[in-house]
Amino acid sequence: MVAVADVERIRGAEVWRLATEENRRLAAALAELDDEAWGRPTDCDRWTVADLARHVLGALEAQASPKELIHQFRRGLPLNRKIDSHHWVDGLNEIQVRERSDLSPGELVERIAAMGPKAVAGRRRTPWPVRSAPIPFGPPIGWQPLTYLLRVGFTRDFWMHRIDLSRAVGATPELTPEHDGRLVADIVAEWAAVHGQPFRLELTGPAGGRFEQGATYETTTVDAVEFARILSGRAQGAGVLAHPLPL
């Protein structure tokens, strides 16, 4: 059992190693799909697998190019008044999907694979003054600097979408302790700091681990991937698992 306070957070060179690997794994998972899979619904409201891929490509292109990022803000934010928006980022997601709706599955796969390394390079090039710009995430984490997205936010988003993709097509996602386990441990550490309640948590599967915070004798056992789905609102949780964390 690991005390959450002892979990080493993701920083430094590990940020870019994990981001690069996650981009690779997501591109590889999309490349394995057959034609029928692209029309399947996902856990993301109104998105098919193809829509999810369009969002991923749009996000990668925005990370790689400040010009594209500004374009998406200018075109996407006004869309929040026209769609069923629950968060300001919904408009950006919508414009990413709409502007890439004419791409074939093959084109999406090719461009996502090519953009993965460029997106990581773009994140690394972000000027230090810009990294401190405050971003509103809403509860429970409130305002965070752009560094939060560069360090873990973008990588977590793609990781969760790789899970969404696997569930949509009935595939087993590639999961390893070195990659997925590190992402999950970092999520646990932040989640624990946000809600502050005592817990003992046993996460099963290749991405799992055993964590505790404070004095408690009741252990909550859940699959590591399901734990992340619960925190992100994709599934329901009770007890300490009722505390959300945007992913």
C-alpha positions in Angstrom: 0.0 0.0 0.0 1.5 3.3 -1.1 0.8 6.6 0.8 -0.6 9.0 -1.8 1.7 11.7 -0.5 4.7 9.5 -1.6 3.5 9.2 -5.2 5.9 11.0 -7.4 4.0 13.4 -9.7 4.7 13.4 -13.5 7.2 16.1 -14.3 10.2 16.9 -16.3 11.3 14.5 -19.1 8.6 12.0 -18.1 5.9 14.4 -19.3 7.1 14.2 -22.8 7.9 10.5 -22.8 4.4 9.7 -21.6 2.8 12.1 -24.1 4.8 10.7 -27.0 3.9 7.1 -26.1 0.2 7.9 -25.5 0.0 9.6 -28.9 1.6 6.5 -30.5 -0.7 4.1 -28.7 -3.8 6.0 -29.7 -2.7 6.2 -33.3 -1.9 2.5 -33.4 -5.3 1.6 -31.9 -7.1 3.7 -34.6 -5.0 2.1 -37.3 -6.4 -1.4 -36.4 -10.0 -0.5 -36.9 -12.1 -2.0 -39.7 -14.5 0.0 -41.8 -17.6 -0.9 -39.6 -16.0 0.3 -36.4 -15.8 4.0 -37.4 -19.5 4.4 -37.1 -19.9 2.9 -33.7 -21.1 5.2 -30.8 -18.7 6.0 -27.9 -19.1 7.0 -24.3 -18.7 10.6 -25.4 -22.1 12.2 -26.0 -23.0 12.4 -29.7 -19.6 11.1 -30.9 -19.0 8.1 -33.0 -15.5 6.6 -33.3 -14.9 8.8 -36.3 -15.9 11.9 -34.4 -13.6 10.9 -31.6 -10.8 10.6 -34.1 -11.6 14.0 -35.6 -11.4 15.6 -32.1 -8.1 13.9 -31.5 -6.7 15.2 -34.8 -8.0 18.7 -34.1 -6.5 18.7 -30.6 -3.1 17.5 -31.9 -3.1 20.1 -34.6 -3.9 22.8 -32.0 -1.1 21.6 -29.8 1.4 21.7 -32.7 0.4 25.1 -34.0 -0.4 28.3 -32.1 -2.1 29.6 -35.2 -4.4 26.6 -35.3 -5.1 26.9 -31.6 -6.1 30.6 -32.0 -8.3 29.6 -35.0 -10.1 27.0 -32.9 -10.8 29.4 -30.1 -12.1 32.0 -32.4 -14.4 29.6 -34.3 -15.2 27.3 -31.4 -16.1 29.6 -28.5 -19.1 31.2 -30.2 -20.5 27.7 -30.9 -21.1 27.2 -27.2 -24.2 29.4 -27.6 -25.6 27.2 -30.4 -24.9 23.7 -29.1 -25.8 21.9 -25.8 -22.7 23.1 -24.1 -21.7 22.2 -20.5 -18.2 23.6 -20.6 -16.5 26.3 -22.7 -14.2 23.6 -24.2 -17.3 22.0 -25.8 -17.3 24.6 -28.6 -13.6 23.9 -29.4 -14.3 20.2 -29.5 -17.3 20.8 -31.8 -15.2 22.9 -34.3 -12.5 20.2 -34.3 -15.0 17.6 -35.3 -16.9 19.7 -37.9 -13.8 21.0 -39.7 -12.5 17.4 -40.2 -15.8 15.8 -41.1 -14.7 15.3 -44.8 -11.7 13.2 -43.9 -11.8 9.5 -44.6 -10.8 7.0 -41.9 -7.5 6.3 -43.7 -6.8 10.1 -43.8 -7.6 10.5 -40.1 -5.3 7.6 -39.2 -2.4 8.9 -41.4 -2.7 12.5 -40.1 -3.0 11.5 -36.4 0.1 9.3 -36.6 2.0 12.2 -38.3 0.8 14.8 -35.9 1.6 13.0 -32.7 5.3 13.9 -32.5 4.6 17.4 -33.8 2.0 18.0 -31.0 4.5 17.0 -28.3 7.1 19.3 -29.8 4.6 22.1 -29.9 3.8 21.6 -26.2 7.5 21.7 -25.4 7.9 24.9 -27.3 5.3 26.8 -25.3 7.0 29.9 -23.9 7.4 30.0 -20.2 5.3 33.2 -19.7 2.5 31.7 -21.6 2.6 28.5 -19.5 1.4 30.5 -16.5 -1.8 31.7 -18.2 -4.8 30.8 -16.0 -7.4 28.4 -17.5 -10.8 27.9 -16.0 -11.6 24.2 -15.5 -14.5 24.5 -13.2 -15.1 22.4 -10.1 -13.4 20.6 -8.4 -10.0 22.0 -9.6 -11.0 25.5 -10.6 -8.4 27.7 -12.3 -5.1 26.1 -13.3 -2.2 27.4 -15.3 -1.7 26.3 -18.9 1.2 24.2 -17.6 -1.5 21.8 -16.1 -2.7 20.9 -19.6 0.8 20.7 -21.0 2.0 18.5 -18.2 -0.8 16.0 -17.8 -4.2 17.3 -19.1 -3.7 16.7 -22.8 -2.1 13.3 -22.2 -4.9 12.2 -19.9 -7.5 13.3 -22.4 -6.0 11.1 -25.1 -5.6 8.2 -22.7 -9.3 8.4 -21.8 -10.3 8.6 -25.4 -8.2 5.5 -26.1 -10.3 3.8 -23.4 -13.5 5.1 -25.1 -12.3 3.7 -28.4 -11.5 0.3 -26.9 -15.0 0.1 -25.3 -16.7 1.2 -28.5 -15.1 -1.5 -30.6 -14.9 -4.2 -28.0 -11.1 -4.3 -28.0 -8.6 -4.7 -25.1 -6.5 -1.6 -24.8 -2.8 -1.8 -24.5 -2.0 -1.3 -20.8 1.3 -1.5 -19.0 2.4 -0.5 -15.5 5.2 1.7 -16.8 2.9 3.9 -18.9 -0.7 3.5 -17.9 0.2 2.7 -14.3 2.1 6.0 -14.1 -0.8 8.0 -15.5 -3.3 6.4 -13.1 -1.0 6.9 -10.1 -0.7 10.6 -11.0 -4.5 10.8 -11.3 -4.9 9.2 -7.9 -2.5 11.7 -6.3 -4.3 14.7 -7.7 -7.7 13.3 -7.0 -6.8 12.6 -3.4 -5.4 16.1 -2.9 -8.5 17.6 -4.3 -11.1 15.8 -2.1 -8.8 15.4 1.0 -10.8 12.5 2.5 -9.2 9.3 3.9 -9.3 6.2 1.8 -7.7 2.9 1.0 -7.9 2.0 -2.7 -6.9 -1.1 -4.5 -6.9 -0.6 -8.3 -6.7 -3.9 -10.2 -5.4 -4.6 -13.7 -2.1 -3.7 -15.5 -2.6 0.0 -14.7 -3.4 -0.6 -11.1 -1.9 -0.1 -7.7 -2.7 0.1 -4.0 -3.0 3.6 -2.4 -4.1 5.1 0.9 -4.6 8.5 2.5 -5.3 9.1 6.1 -6.6 6.7 8.7 -9.1 4.3 7.2 -9.7 0.6 7.4 -12.2 0.1 4.6 -10.7 -0.8 1.2 -12.4 0.1 -2.1 -11.4 -2.3 -4.9 -12.0 -1.4 -8.5 -10.4 -1.9 -11.9 -7.9 1.0 -12.6 -9.6 1.8 -15.9 -13.0 1.8 -14.4 -11.7 4.0 -11.6 -10.7 6.6 -14.2 -14.1 6.3 -16.0 -15.9 6.9 -12.8 -13.8 10.0 -11.9 -14.4 11.4 -15.4 -18.2 11.0 -15.2 -18.4 8.1 -17.7 -19.6 5.7 -15.0 -21.2 6.1 -11.5 -19.3 5.8 -8.2 -20.2 5.6 -4.6 -18.5 6.5 -1.4 -15.0 8.1 -1.9 -15.5 7.3 -5.7 -18.2 9.9 -5.8 -15.6 12.6 -5.9 -15.0 13.6 -9.6 -11.9 14.7 -11.4 -12.0 16.0 -15.0 -10.0 13.8 -17.4 
